[in-house]
């Protein structure tokens, strides 16, 4: 499962919209996020690690790094 699919699944489980996620990201970071800007970052694969950590914090999951 790719990152976008995982995050969309987590949003559905928490009954949260992408717009609400953008709102919470804006509140916590002080940077303006919209539903379209987040979707664009997923489409362009340009989501930063910092933004991914912020999403993980909002959706209450952890990011794990493993050696292959």
Number of C-alpha atoms within 10 A of each C-alpha: 6 6 12 15 11 11 18 14 12 16 17 12 10 11 9 13 13 17 14 14 19 20 16 16 21 14 12 10 12 9 10 11 17 16 14 12 13 20 15 13 14 14 11 9 11 11 16 10 10 10 15 15 14 16 18 15 13 14 16 10 12 11 10 5 6 5 3 3
